[in-house]
Amino acid sequence: IGGCFDTTTDEFVHCAAVEKECEEIGNVRFRSAKQLKFIELDPCTPEQLVVGTCGDTGACALTEDACDDPSQFVAPMREDDGITSGECKARGIIIENVFRPTQYGGCKDGVTGNVACMLTPDDCTKYEAWIPASAAEKLQAGGCRCNDVRVGLCPGFGSSHGGASDSGRCAISQDDCEFSTFVPPADVLSHPA
């Protein structure tokens, strides 16, 4: 998981899984986990990733795409020092000693009706339609939780490079792939890593 980085002050602002979580003001830009590591910052974890809510339901949501009505998305409140005041995390929230998982949207296959849990509508193929978290929860037992979300792949290198074979690593976007082409989530299962 990457984060938002102020390119003017050279300061880390907050954790972010996708670019649209970074403010579109000033010189704040998204940096992938790989880019954060390159500048000697630790990549963020799901436990550190504070997410917003769907204002009409109060459900935790990564982006507006997870809400039934995207205009109801409420980004986490951030103080001037980058610390968030919200409690929703990528995995969920505990309310009155009960864990409530953050639900994610998914891509619904137009023929089979199967749902693949995804981060954003951009991850759907041309044969799939994006559905918000509440629809995915109705169609799939347990809905689409953090650990259910399919991600892409940065393919590794074979043993022809003189070392052990590298099958690749999980990735959210091309930004995470340094020396290879990003394989989108829909293509990962059929890709010969």
C-alpha positions in Angstrom: 0.0 0.0 0.0 1.4 3.4 -1.0 0.6 6.9 0.2 0.2 10.5 -0.5 3.4 12.6 -0.6 3.8 16.4 -0.7 6.3 17.0 -3.5 6.9 20.6 -2.4 7.9 19.8 1.2 9.1 16.3 0.6 6.8 15.0 3.4 4.7 11.9 3.6 1.0 13.0 4.1 -0.9 9.7 4.7 -1.4 6.1 3.5 -3.4 5.5 0.4 -4.1 2.4 -1.7 -5.1 4.2 -4.9 -4.3 7.5 -6.5 -7.8 9.0 -6.0 -7.3 8.9 -2.2 -4.7 11.7 -2.5 -5.9 15.2 -2.3 -6.1 17.0 -5.7 -4.7 20.2 -4.2 -1.2 21.6 -4.2 1.6 19.3 -4.9 0.3 16.2 -3.2 0.8 13.1 -5.3 0.3 9.3 -4.9 3.4 7.2 -4.4 3.3 3.4 -4.6 4.7 1.2 -1.9 7.7 0.7 -4.1 8.3 4.4 -4.5 7.9 4.9 -0.7 10.5 2.2 -0.1 12.8 3.8 -2.6 12.8 7.0 -0.6 13.4 5.0 2.6 9.9 5.1 4.0 8.1 1.9 5.1 5.2 0.9 2.8 1.8 1.3 4.6 -0.2 -1.7 5.8 -3.9 -2.3 5.8 -3.9 -1.6 9.6 -2.5 1.9 8.9 -4.8 2.7 5.9 -7.6 4.9 7.1 -10.6 4.9 4.7 -13.7 7.0 4.4 -17.4 6.2 4.8 -20.6 6.1 2.8 -22.5 9.0 4.5 -25.9 7.6 3.9 -25.1 4.2 5.6 -22.0 4.9 7.7 -20.3 1.9 6.1 -16.5 2.1 5.7 -15.4 2.6 2.1 -12.1 2.8 0.3 -13.4 5.2 -2.3 -16.7 6.6 -3.5 -17.1 3.6 -5.8 -17.9 1.4 -2.9 -21.0 3.5 -2.0 -24.4 3.0 -3.5 -24.5 6.7 -4.1 -20.9 7.9 -4.8 -21.9 11.5 -3.9 -22.4 10.3 -0.3 -18.7 9.3 0.1 -17.1 11.1 3.0 -13.3 11.1 3.0 -11.6 10.5 6.3 -11.0 13.8 8.2 -7.4 14.8 8.1 -5.7 17.2 10.5 -3.0 19.6 9.2 -0.3 17.2 10.4 -1.7 14.4 8.2 -3.1 12.4 11.1 -6.6 11.1 10.4 -9.4 11.4 12.9 -11.5 8.6 11.3 -11.5 5.1 12.6 -12.4 3.1 9.5 -9.4 1.0 8.3 -8.9 -1.0 5.2 -9.9 -4.2 7.1 -12.8 -2.7 9.1 -13.8 -1.0 12.3 -14.7 -2.1 15.8 -17.9 -0.6 17.1 -19.2 -1.5 20.6 -16.8 -4.4 20.7 -18.1 -5.8 17.4 -15.9 -6.0 14.3 -17.5 -4.6 11.2 -15.5 -5.3 8.1 -14.9 -2.7 5.4 -16.8 -3.9 2.3 -15.5 -3.4 -1.2 -17.3 -3.4 -4.5 -16.8 -5.9 -7.3 -17.1 -6.8 -10.9 -20.2 -8.8 -11.8 -19.9 -11.1 -14.9 -22.6 -10.3 -17.4 -23.1 -14.0 -18.3 -22.5 -16.0 -15.2 -23.4 -13.4 -12.6 -20.3 -14.3 -10.6 -18.8 -11.5 -8.5 -15.0 -10.8 -8.4 -14.1 -8.5 -5.5 -12.0 -5.5 -6.8 -10.7 -2.1 -5.7 -12.1 0.1 -8.4 -14.4 -0.1 -11.5 -11.2 0.2 -13.7 -10.4 -3.4 -12.7 -13.5 -4.8 -14.4 -13.3 -6.3 -17.9 -15.5 -5.3 -20.7 -17.8 -8.2 -19.9 -18.3 -7.2 -16.3 -20.2 -4.4 -14.6 -19.1 -2.6 -11.5 -21.3 -3.1 -8.4 -21.0 -1.2 -5.1 -20.2 -2.9 -1.8 -23.8 -3.3 -0.7 -24.7 -5.2 -3.9 -21.6 -7.4 -3.6 -22.6 -8.2 0.0 -26.1 -9.3 -1.1 -24.7 -11.5 -3.9 -21.8 -13.1 -2.1 -21.7 -14.6 1.4 -19.7 -12.2 3.6 -19.5 -9.6 0.7 -16.1 -8.4 -0.5 -13.8 -7.9 2.4 -10.2 -6.6 2.3 -8.7 -10.1 2.0 -11.1 -11.0 -0.8 -10.1 -8.2 -3.1 -8.2 -9.4 -6.2 -5.1 -7.4 -7.0 -2.7 -7.4 -10.0 0.7 -8.8 -10.5 4.2 -7.6 -11.3 5.6 -10.8 -13.0 9.0 -11.9 -11.8 12.0 -13.1 -13.7 12.8 -16.8 -14.4 16.0 -18.5 -13.3 17.7 -17.3 -16.6 18.9 -14.3 -14.7 21.4 -16.5 -12.8 19.5 -16.6 -9.5 16.5 -18.3 -8.0 13.3 -18.0 -10.0 11.1 -15.0 -9.0 7.4 -15.7 -9.5 6.5 -12.0 -9.1 4.6 -10.0 -6.5 1.2 -8.6 -5.9 0.5 -5.1 -7.2 -2.3 -2.6 -7.3 -1.2 -0.7 -10.5 1.7 -0.3 -13.0 3.3 2.1 -10.4 4.1 -1.0 -8.3 6.0 -2.7 -11.2 9.6 -1.6 -11.6 11.0 -3.9 -14.4 7.8 -5.6 -15.7 4.4 -4.8 -17.1 1.5 -4.8 -14.7 -0.9 -7.7 -15.1 -4.4 -6.6 -14.1 -6.4 -8.5 -11.6 -8.7 -10.1 -14.2 -5.7 -11.6 -16.0 -3.7 -12.8 -13.0 -5.2 -16.3 -12.8 -4.4 -17.0 -16.4 -0.9 -15.4 -16.4 2.1 -17.8 -16.3 4.0 -16.1 -13.4 
